[in-house]
Amino acid sequence: MIETKEQVRAGRGQRTYSGDAREALFPLGGIGTGNISLGSRGELRDWEIFNQPAKGTYMPNTFFAIRVEQEGGQPVAKVLESKLLPPHALSHGYHPLTGAGLPRFEESELIGTYPMARVVFRDAELPVQVELEAFTPMMPLDPENSGIPGASLTYRVTNTGDRPAEVVIAGSLINPVGGLKYDKFGNLHHAMPCGRNINAFRQVADISGLYFSSEKWAPGDLDFGNLSLLTTASGLTVKRAWLRGAWYDFLQEFWDDFVADGRLTDLGYETPSEEHRTDTGSLGIVETLQPGETKSFPFVLSWFFPNRLNGWSDDIKDVRPGHETIRNHYATRFADSWEAGAYLLRGLEGLRERTSAFRDALFDSSLPAEVVDAMAGNMPVLRSTTCFWLENGKFLGYEGTFDDGGSCDGSCTHVWNYEQTLAFLYPTLERTMRRVEFLEEVDAAGKMAFRAMRMFGCEWRWGESAGPAAADGQLGSVMRVFREWKLSGDGDFLRELWPNVKLALDFALPHWDLDGDGVMEGEQHNTYDIEFYGPNPLTGFMLLGALKAGEAMAVGLGDAEAAERYGSAWSRGSKRLGELTWNGEYFVQVLDDVNAYKYQHGIGCLSDQLLGQQLAHLYGLGHLMEEDRLKSAIQAVFRYNYKSDLNDHVNCQRVYALHDEQGLVLCSWPNGGRPKLPFVYSDEIWTGIEYQVATNLIYEGFVDEGLTIVKAVRDRQDGYRRNPWNEVECGHHYARSMSSWGLLIALTGFRFDMAAGSMSFEPVRPADDYRTFWSTGRGWGVYRQAKDPATGEWSFGVDVLGGDMSGVVVHACGQAIRL
């Protein structure tokens, strides 16, 4: 029996969520555009398109509805969502603005293969089957077409009856421009900020739709913007504005009008809404379906809110008066939401094809299902409100987001150290982050501000003092310059940054390595928001990785003096770090009295002890110390820190996993010696660290252990307990979770060197018919490897699905081919 692609995907990371999976919220939206989430009931929620996070929000009067009238039968109309779920315990019930009292479908299922989603609706009362396909275009190496402020929402309806049926699908959307506000009863507030809003019906060539705007706001205001609901369908019915009546007349009039004959009656309003008021508009598509016939009802929802704060938070206004706003990058491409939506609609076939090709390359691969799920589940971070992309081309990111604002400013280097997804999918944007770090945030002495503030005219402060340099962040940034060079082959990029890369490394050595032995013992600020003191493996291996990367970059640039100096320091430091911190099983922190400083780990087994080694593996720098010690240490991390049941785990810190769940804690003390006050996150479980440890386990040959950790993470993100597309730490859509992309690199044995024009594959445990996704800064595609059943010999092939890889030599299976 031949499996369909969907059956293949179901075994390789595709997951299905029934309508009762409240936390299965699929984000729609492009890079730097904000999001709208599609829920498992088919509802649209979390409207985060206004340059701010907005978890938990809904848009009043905003939903799609279907009316079906079979020839000779009575019409049936329902909201295109499955039923609302209990508890129904609101103090005043559901407000009419929610439309909760309208009929809905019996069941729904959300099938998520990010960046594409499908919702299947079921209801025996209707003589039709309905599915929704929803996506925002996404394809590697093309941030422009992956950064469209809009979403394609295509309903496909099949007539399952034995008579012709007229089907109308209407999308309704409130005009939110200027902002909405509610009173205690759930009504729209009499003093909400919006006003003078306009809902206009437009037809431009082959595109028709509603354009939602306002006369109130100037083009430079933060509240300026517009939305569009568009279609290429020809049979349309339109109501520009719902009834401007008292009480709940608006919903009654709309529903009665829709149900009566499927034709929406325009009420003829020609003036904008009153001050502090707004309107809802509806656009419907009308089709007749013969028995067995399927037709598409294509909609595009697009938005344009171009202006955002020119900084990380509101206090930027106190620092640079007159420079409070800057435009999003998408505003340099599109004049408004209509233009953005029209671009998406007119190019929909090609954009869908390229998005599907990327989706299939990932989900049709031979990678373990939990790995595909982890990679796809964290790609949305790049297109969430954690990240923003400015008109000057700079890509920046918080660590994560609160429900209603950014969490932890500054593209924090020690958090973004872990991230691999952006680097491999959109390397041009990743390089803008390196340029900010090294060209704007490194001072004359070589100290890097680990939170990017200088670019906005601010200074990162730690209490009353200037913020410290972050040892792990600064050294990791050096390693990431090496990664960006090898991924892109861009020698000009490396030459541009090299003087400040050297400056940063030359600052690090005397600043943290006080005695010049290649091991850091000074005060070392790090990702746990505290300082480690004395020799320790976290910063120790980060220094070794940075030195080895520095040596390799110096060799590539012909800087013999720097190459010799960094190579000697690495050789000296590698030997000395082992002498000081190796306890015979794993690496420890060396302190005479672990309680002399608060928040240390001492002889504990730190999950992050080999972070620098994991990065060295990913970037092709090899082992930083004796291989047998590294294998023993990462095995000890799994042995002592992975908990198969958390019921008895004591955690007086933040809790991200609990009860019968499984996970990897940040540190344990198998030999005793736990400090009185260990470092502040030691008992927590962070998905970003779980993935990096799993990646390192795979590199060192402990594949089953690595996959065990990955499965534990994704089992927790099951759509009921947590969102499969939102891993939290210090905020939603947390950047560290994008360490999950490293699993692909480790499992495929992928090595890349675009500077030399070569790449190679050595998959771990390959199936006889093996395929996997790959990407570099020059191209992306699918790698295939097969075993001849007669001879047992392997052969391979490479499909380039995007970019230009001409001339690149690929090594695999003991062979080489030139693309």
Beta strands, then each sheet from edge to edge (+ up, - down):
strand 1: 15-18
strand 2: 25-28
strand 3: 35-39
strand 4: 44-48
strand 5: 63-70
strand 6: 76-82
strand 7: 104-105
strand 8: 107-113
strand 9: 116-122
strand 10: 128-135
strand 11: 150-159
strand 12: 165-174
strand 13: 197-204
strand 14: 207-214
strand 15: 226-231
strand 16: 236-239
strand 17: 280-289
strand 18: 294-304
strand 19: 307-309
strand 20: 325-327
strand 21: 387-389
strand 22: 395-397
strand 23: 400-401
strand 24: 406-407
strand 25: 461-462
strand 26: 465-466
strand 27: 524-525
strand 28: 531-532
strand 29: 605-606
strand 30: 642-643
strand 31: 663-664
strand 32: 667-668
strand 33: 751-753
strand 34: 758-760
strand 35: 769-775
strand 36: 779-787
strand 37: 794-803
strand 38: 809-812
strand 39: 815-818
sheet 1: 1+ 8- 9+ 10- 11+ 18- 15+ 14- 13+
sheet 2: 2+ 3- 4+
sheet 3: 7+ 6+ 5- 12+ 17- 16+
sheet 4: 19+ 20-
sheet 5: 21+ 22-
sheet 6: 23+ 24-
sheet 7: 25+ 26-
sheet 8: 27+ 28-
sheet 9: 29+ 32-
sheet 10: 30+ 31-
sheet 11: 33+ 34- 38- 39+
sheet 12: 35+ 36- 37+
end
